[in-house]
Amino acid sequence: MSGKRIKLEDILSSLEQADTLEGMQRVSEALRDFYAVDHLVYHWVDSSGDQYGCGTYSEAWQHKYVAENYLRIDPVVQGCFQRFHPVDWKRLDWSSKAAREFLKVSAEFGVGNQGFSVPIRGPNGQFALFTVNHTGDDETWATFTQAHRRELILIAHYFNEKALEFEPDRKPEQQQALSPREVDAMTLLAIGYSRAQVANSLSISEHTLRVYIESARYKLGALNTTHAVARAMSRGLIVV
């Protein structure tokens, strides 16, 4: 395992062990530095409607955002609330006058022109948004997101797993053991194999693989395959 990979695993281990919002904040700062980006932010609304967050935007921008009620016009929040998949900010609608003004003001407070956000939906109406933000040209940013997309999605779900621990009166989830074949499938997906490669490695059809994946996803209570992989890893059911 490379030194860089070990460092990332250490940071994620710190997230797993965090038992306060301050601990999550320290991890967000460490990940920002690890990926050498301007900002990394995780924000969530729990099932009671209370909002929490950790990240590296300046306090001045956070206060400005709340004071101006930017939540109602922020294209990132509005766009991601309607989506289930990660999105690059360039694919969002910035055409309105309010959105363009919001972008201009945010830049004055140090928010970069490039962004990659992962919307997450949890139990009982929980909604969360994980964002990596930077200043740079389109080509460099596209290279960055292509190289780190899978890692960032998994990290988003790691943050969400931790955030759910802060839910009041949350009942422990009943875990079901994965079958050996489900473990094999989840492990190969976690290390970056495509479904076709996984099926080939396990000498099964893609249809049979889909059955294993859906079964594992159900047992893990996951929203999608990526979430299932993240949960399996965070619970120690698979080791990569």
ChimeraX attribute file (.defattr): number of C-alpha atoms within 10 A of each C-alpha:
attribute: neighborCount
match mode: 1-to-1
recipient: residues
	/A:1	5
	/A:2	6
	/A:3	8
	/A:4	10
	/A:5	10
	/A:6	11
	/A:7	13
	/A:8	16
	/A:9	12
	/A:10	12
	/A:11	17
	/A:12	20
	/A:13	13
	/A:14	16
	/A:15	22
	/A:16	18
	/A:17	11
	/A:18	16
	/A:19	14
	/A:20	13
	/A:21	15
	/A:22	11
	/A:23	15
	/A:24	23
	/A:25	20
	/A:26	18
	/A:27	23
	/A:28	23
	/A:29	16
	/A:30	17
	/A:31	22
	/A:32	20
	/A:33	13
	/A:34	13
	/A:35	14
	/A:36	11
	/A:37	16
	/A:38	17
	/A:39	24
	/A:40	27
	/A:41	21
	/A:42	23
	/A:43	19
	/A:44	24
	/A:45	18
	/A:46	21
	/A:47	16
	/A:48	11
	/A:49	11
	/A:50	10
	/A:51	13
	/A:52	13
	/A:53	16
	/A:54	21
	/A:55	21
	/A:56	19
	/A:57	16
	/A:58	13
	/A:59	10
	/A:60	10
	/A:61	17
	/A:62	12
	/A:63	11
	/A:64	15
	/A:65	16
	/A:66	10
	/A:67	9
	/A:68	11
	/A:69	11
	/A:70	15
	/A:71	12
	/A:72	9
	/A:73	15
	/A:74	18
	/A:75	22
	/A:76	24
	/A:77	18
	/A:78	14
	/A:79	17
	/A:80	21
	/A:81	15
	/A:82	9
	/A:83	13
	/A:84	13
	/A:85	11
	/A:86	18
	/A:87	18
	/A:88	18
	/A:89	19
	/A:90	13
	/A:91	9
	/A:92	14
	/A:93	14
	/A:94	17
	/A:95	9
	/A:96	11
	/A:97	9
	/A:98	14
	/A:99	17
	/A:100	15
	/A:101	12
	/A:102	18
	/A:103	17
	/A:104	13
	/A:105	15
	/A:106	16
	/A:107	14
	/A:108	10
	/A:109	15
	/A:110	16
	/A:111	21
	/A:112	18
	/A:113	17
	/A:114	18
	/A:115	20
	/A:116	22
	/A:117	25
	/A:118	24
	/A:119	25
	/A:120	23
	/A:121	17
	/A:122	19
	/A:123	11
	/A:124	9
	/A:125	12
	/A:126	20
	/A:127	19
	/A:128	26
	/A:129	24
	/A:130	25
	/A:131	23
	/A:132	24
	/A:133	22
	/A:134	19
	/A:135	17
	/A:136	12
	/A:137	10
	/A:138	12
	/A:139	8
	/A:140	10
	/A:141	18
	/A:142	14
	/A:143	11
	/A:144	13
	/A:145	16
	/A:146	9
	/A:147	11
	/A:148	11
	/A:149	16
	/A:150	14
	/A:151	14
	/A:152	19
	/A:153	22
	/A:154	21
	/A:155	18
	/A:156	22
	/A:157	26
	/A:158	19
	/A:159	23
	/A:160	22
	/A:161	18
	/A:162	19
	/A:163	23
	/A:164	16
	/A:165	14
	/A:166	13
	/A:167	14
	/A:168	10
	/A:169	7
	/A:170	9
	/A:171	8
	/A:172	7
	/A:173	8
	/A:174	9
	/A:175	10
	/A:176	11
	/A:177	12
	/A:178	19
	/A:179	12
	/A:180	9
	/A:181	14
	/A:182	19
	/A:183	20
	/A:184	17
	/A:185	24
	/A:186	29
	/A:187	20
	/A:188	20
	/A:189	19
	/A:190	23
	/A:191	12
	/A:192	12
	/A:193	15
	/A:194	12
	/A:195	17
	/A:196	12
	/A:197	14
	/A:198	21
	/A:199	19
	/A:200	13
	/A:201	13
	/A:202	13
	/A:203	10
	/A:204	12
	/A:205	13
	/A:206	15
	/A:207	10
	/A:208	10
	/A:209	21
	/A:210	14
	/A:211	12
	/A:212	20
	/A:213	23
	/A:214	16
	/A:215	15
	/A:216	25
	/A:217	23
	/A:218	14
	/A:219	16
	/A:220	22
	/A:221	18
	/A:222	18
	/A:223	15
	/A:224	13
	/A:225	16
	/A:226	18
	/A:227	21
	/A:228	24
	/A:229	28
	/A:230	24
	/A:231	21
	/A:232	23
	/A:233	18
	/A:234	19
	/A:235	13
	/A:236	10
	/A:237	14
	/A:238	20
	/A:239	13
	/A:240	10
